[in-house]
Each structure stands twice: as C-alpha cells, then as structure tokens.
Amino acid sequence: MSTPEIAVLRQKIHGLSARDYAEALRKRLPNAEISVAKTPAEETALLETVPIATGFSMSTAEIKAAENLELFGCVYAGVGHLDLDAFQANETAVTNASGVHGPNISEYVIGAILSHVRGFKQAWRQQDRNEWRSYPARELQGSTVTVVGLGAIGQAIVDRLEPFGVETIGVRYTPEKGGPTDEVLGFDEIHDALARTDYLVLACPLTDETRGIIDSEAFLTLPTDAFLVNIARGGVVETDDLVSAMQANRIAGAAIDVTDPEPLPNDHPLWDLDTVSITPHNAGHTPDYYERLAEILATNVERYRNGETEFENQVL
C-alpha cells in the first residue's frame, strides 16, 4: 500500500468532522491519496510518514516524530497554539486559514452594528412583554467606524461597510502599508482614533501589543454613545474594565463573541448587562468553512508538487 500524500487530523472544527474536510479536499485533489485516521495510533503512524498534514494542532512530540512532514496546513487563522519552534526545527512549512472567516465574521459584525443602530434588542424585549411602544433609533450613515486589525477579516468588514456611507479608520501594526479604510493609524495612535469613533470593531490577533489594549483609558476616550464589537480575542479587552464601563454608561453597548475568561462563567456580571450582547465564540461558524479551507490547501498542495517552497497563507 502506498504512503498517503495528505493526512487530515481527527479534530472537529466548528462541529464539522475531519471526514467532511477530507471530502472537500478530494473534490479539488482527485489524484491525491488522503487519509483520515480513525484512532490516535493510526494518526501517529500517518504523521510519521506523510509529507502534508492538516488540522487544528500537533503536539511537540508529534512534530518531532514527523520526520517526513514538509507542510502543515493549520485550519485556524491563529497559530499561537502551535509550537512553531518545533516546526521550524523540523523544517516544516506552516500555513493558516486566513481569509476563510471573512464573509461570515464580517456579516456578524454588520448584523451586530445594525441591530444596535435600529434598536432591535429593545424591540425584542418589548415583544416578550407584548408591548407596542415606539422607541428611538439611529442611522449608521454618517458614522465613524474604527476597525482595529486590517487582516483578511478586517478588510472584509471594511468592504461590507462601504455601502452604508460611513467614515472608516483602520488601526494596524504597519500603517505605512495603508489599507481599505479612509484613514490608517498605528497602534501608538489608537486613542486618536477612539476619540472619533462611533463603532469600534476589534479584528486583530491577540499579541503582547494588543493584549488589554481596550482598557479603562480606552473606555474613557471613546464617546459615551460608542458601541463595541469584539470578534478578535477576549484578551484584547480588559474584561473588568468593560464591565465597569458598561455599568457606568461610559459607552452605549457592546456585542462580544469572545471573552476573557472563555467560556464565560454563567455567574459572570457581563451576562446581566442589558447593553451587552454575547455569543459563544460563534461568529466564525459557517457551513462553507471546509470548502474555503480546502481551496487554500489544494492550492498549496499543487505548489508543493511543483517543487515550490512558498505557500499561500504561509506563517513559517
């Protein structure tokens, strides 16, 4: 029996099975031998022989034992959970899933903002009471939206904001690269952006620089009618400062898909704040996840077969 070319690791992603992913890959790579292990032992044996593997993670021990592995396609955009030093020592290239979440997460952001603008949460509360009573609403047009992080997701958000007639400010590590927003600032200028922000969208990775970047000072800088949407990571926001800001009405509201801690304990005060909408890290869910992911990996498999050493979404 020949050695498989690609191993799909057994982890489930967003409720989708590894076999779903393998089928999406087979449609694009009909000539590839793709294996999904049924047991941990089978997976270990596969990783010791295949040149390409894809999944959420590999342990340091698995990486060291994978002497033939030349490419690992991570199925998440973030790779902070991976031992990149071990992959580098093993001379294994690593790619991520950047761009896969663009459509679904940007739709979440637009939906959250419009829900706040038009007062849908107030309407739902009144409907629960069978109460017909008019309430004030706003318009998104003419507002200023600041997007922190202009990667694939941040750019998709800005693209979908364009028809609404808003001003956009982008905040990124390298402002000299520019971006799709009307204005681009560096992280050292974030408070300049916050002071002019009606809607703040966090779409940046969690790093030493971004951890806790939205803190008590940021909430004091934001206008009191500002609205926060966090689809980045919970640690980008100081949770206690968020709670204090909401309780003191320092900002108008928040929609948060990520929290710190996560999962959010059921007795956490955030649950009880009427001005906060919480979803359980759900913005990334889409039935098209594996289809988009398979497109990235299939492209990289073809490059690998052609002897290329640079891959799409390469992080190492």
ChimeraX attribute file (.defattr): number of C-alpha atoms within 10 A of each C-alpha:
attribute: neighborCount
match mode: 1-to-1
recipient: residues
	/A:1	3
	/A:2	5
	/A:3	12
	/A:4	16
	/A:5	17
	/A:6	25
	/A:7	24
	/A:8	23
	/A:9	26
	/A:10	19
	/A:11	15
	/A:12	14
	/A:13	16
	/A:14	13
	/A:15	10
	/A:16	15
	/A:17	14
	/A:18	22
	/A:19	16
	/A:20	13
	/A:21	23
	/A:22	21
	/A:23	16
	/A:24	19
	/A:25	23
	/A:26	16
	/A:27	14
	/A:28	15
	/A:29	19
	/A:30	10
	/A:31	9
	/A:32	15
	/A:33	13
	/A:34	20
	/A:35	21
	/A:36	18
	/A:37	18
	/A:38	10
	/A:39	9
	/A:40	11
	/A:41	9
	/A:42	12
	/A:43	18
	/A:44	15
	/A:45	14
	/A:46	25
	/A:47	24
	/A:48	16
	/A:49	18
	/A:50	21
	/A:51	21
	/A:52	25
	/A:53	25
	/A:54	24
	/A:55	20
	/A:56	21
	/A:57	21
	/A:58	20
	/A:59	12
	/A:60	15
	/A:61	9
	/A:62	16
	/A:63	23
	/A:64	15
	/A:65	16
	/A:66	23
	/A:67	16
	/A:68	16
	/A:69	23
	/A:70	18
	/A:71	26
	/A:72	26
	/A:73	25
	/A:74	25
	/A:75	25
	/A:76	20
	/A:77	19
	/A:78	15
	/A:79	18
	/A:80	11
	/A:81	11
	/A:82	16
	/A:83	14
	/A:84	18
	/A:85	11
	/A:86	16
	/A:87	22
	/A:88	13
	/A:89	10
	/A:90	17
	/A:91	15
	/A:92	21
	/A:93	20
	/A:94	23
	/A:95	25
	/A:96	25
	/A:97	23
	/A:98	20
	/A:99	19
	/A:100	25
	/A:101	23
	/A:102	17
	/A:103	16
	/A:104	20
	/A:105	22
	/A:106	24
	/A:107	18
	/A:108	19
	/A:109	25
	/A:110	15
	/A:111	12
	/A:112	19
	/A:113	22
	/A:114	15
	/A:115	15
	/A:116	22
	/A:117	16
	/A:118	16
	/A:119	15
	/A:120	14
	/A:121	16
	/A:122	17
	/A:123	17
	/A:124	12
	/A:125	12
	/A:126	15
	/A:127	12
	/A:128	8
	/A:129	9
	/A:130	9
	/A:131	11
	/A:132	9
	/A:133	8
	/A:134	9
	/A:135	10
	/A:136	8
	/A:137	11
	/A:138	10
	/A:139	11
	/A:140	18
	/A:141	12
	/A:142	11
	/A:143	16
	/A:144	20
	/A:145	27
	/A:146	26
	/A:147	26
	/A:148	27
	/A:149	22
	/A:150	25
	/A:151	17
	/A:152	17
	/A:153	24
	/A:154	27
	/A:155	21
	/A:156	20
	/A:157	25
	/A:158	24
	/A:159	13
	/A:160	14
	/A:161	21
	/A:162	13
	/A:163	9
	/A:164	12
	/A:165	12
	/A:166	16
	/A:167	18
	/A:168	21
	/A:169	25
	/A:170	27
	/A:171	27
	/A:172	25
	/A:173	16
	/A:174	13
	/A:175	15
	/A:176	10
	/A:177	8
	/A:178	15
	/A:179	20
	/A:180	17
	/A:181	22
	/A:182	12
	/A:183	15
	/A:184	24
	/A:185	21
	/A:186	17
	/A:187	20
	/A:188	10
	/A:189	12
	/A:190	20
	/A:191	17
	/A:192	14
	/A:193	25
	/A:194	23
	/A:195	15
	/A:196	18
	/A:197	25
	/A:198	23
	/A:199	25
	/A:200	23
	/A:201	25
	/A:202	25
	/A:203	27
	/A:204	22
	/A:205	21
	/A:206	18
	/A:207	12
	/A:208	9
	/A:209	11
	/A:210	18
	/A:211	16
	/A:212	18
	/A:213	17
	/A:214	20
	/A:215	18
	/A:216	19
	/A:217	11
	/A:218	19
	/A:219	22
	/A:220	15
	/A:221	19
	/A:222	23
	/A:223	18
	/A:224	17
	/A:225	13
	/A:226	21
	/A:227	24
	/A:228	26
	/A:229	24
	/A:230	22
	/A:231	27
	/A:232	23
	/A:233	22
	/A:234	22
	/A:235	20
	/A:236	26
	/A:237	24
	/A:238	17
	/A:239	19
	/A:240	14
	/A:241	17
	/A:242	22
	/A:243	17
	/A:244	15
	/A:245	20
	/A:246	21
	/A:247	15
	/A:248	11
	/A:249	13
	/A:250	19
	/A:251	22
	/A:252	19
	/A:253	23
	/A:254	25
	/A:255	22
	/A:256	25
	/A:257	21
	/A:258	24
	/A:259	23
	/A:260	15
	/A:261	11
	/A:262	12
	/A:263	10
	/A:264	16
	/A:265	11
	/A:266	9
	/A:267	8
	/A:268	10
	/A:269	13
	/A:270	23
	/A:271	14
	/A:272	11
	/A:273	14
	/A:274	14
	/A:275	19
	/A:276	19
	/A:277	18
	/A:278	17
	/A:279	12
	/A:280	12
	/A:281	17
	/A:282	16
	/A:283	18
	/A:284	19
	/A:285	15
	/A:286	16
	/A:287	12
	/A:288	13
	/A:289	19
	/A:290	23
	/A:291	17
	/A:292	15
	/A:293	23
	/A:294	25
	/A:295	17
	/A:296	23
	/A:297	28
	/A:298	18
	/A:299	14
	/A:300	23
	/A:301	21
	/A:302	13
	/A:303	15
	/A:304	17
	/A:305	9
	/A:306	9
	/A:307	9
	/A:308	11
	/A:309	13
	/A:310	13
	/A:311	20
	/A:312	15
	/A:313	18
	/A:314	18
	/A:315	14
	/A:316	17
